[in-house]
Amino acid sequence: MYINMTVDLLAQLGQANEIPYGPTNKLLLDVMNAYPNLSKKFPASPQDIKSPYRVDWDSFSKNYSKAIDLWNRRVVK
């Protein structure tokens, strides 16, 4: 129920006005195109949403130790 609420169009639209989170609901593309000033609040453009980034898990797995090292240096400090 919580997840359904967070991906709801109105919830994501309202959230865009308060917190600059990117939408996860592709149905917001029309809204973003219709209101360019609102879409500037999102960290992703309508074009970015059409082709979401997909993690290459094979590459990540091969470089796992490097990822952990990077995490520890930048986040954990």
C-alpha positions in Angstrom: 0.0 0.0 0.0 2.9 2.4 0.8 4.7 1.7 -2.4 1.5 2.2 -4.4 1.0 5.5 -2.7 4.6 6.7 -3.4 4.4 5.9 -7.1 1.0 7.5 -7.5 1.0 10.4 -10.0 -0.4 13.0 -7.6 2.0 12.0 -4.8 5.0 12.3 -7.1 3.8 15.5 -8.5 3.3 17.0 -5.1 6.7 15.7 -4.0 8.3 17.5 -6.9 7.2 20.8 -5.4 8.7 20.0 -2.0 11.7 17.7 -2.7 13.5 17.5 -6.0 13.2 13.7 -6.3 12.9 12.3 -9.8 9.7 10.7 -10.8 9.4 6.9 -11.2 6.1 7.0 -12.9 6.4 7.4 -16.7 2.9 8.8 -16.8 4.4 12.1 -15.5 6.2 12.6 -18.8 3.2 14.5 -20.2 3.1 16.7 -17.1 6.8 17.4 -17.3 6.5 18.3 -21.0 3.5 20.6 -20.3 5.2 22.4 -17.4 8.9 22.9 -18.2 9.5 25.0 -15.0 8.2 22.1 -12.9 10.3 19.6 -14.8 13.4 21.6 -13.9 12.9 20.6 -10.3 13.4 16.9 -11.2 17.0 15.6 -11.4 16.1 13.8 -14.6 14.8 15.1 -17.9 11.8 13.6 -19.8 14.4 12.0 -22.1 16.2 10.4 -19.2 13.0 8.9 -18.0 12.2 7.3 -21.4 15.5 5.4 -21.2 16.3 4.6 -17.6 19.8 3.6 -16.5 20.2 -0.1 -16.1 23.0 -1.4 -13.9 25.4 -3.8 -15.5 25.4 -6.2 -12.6 28.1 -8.5 -14.2 30.5 -5.5 -14.4 29.6 -4.5 -10.9 30.2 -8.0 -9.5 33.6 -8.1 -11.2 34.5 -4.7 -9.6 32.7 -5.3 -6.2 35.9 -4.8 -4.1 36.5 -1.4 -5.9 32.9 -0.4 -5.3 33.3 -1.2 -1.6 36.6 0.7 -1.4 35.0 3.7 -3.1 32.0 3.6 -0.8 34.2 3.4 2.3 36.4 6.4 1.1 33.5 8.7 0.1 30.6 7.7 2.4 32.0 6.1 5.5 35.1 8.2 5.8 
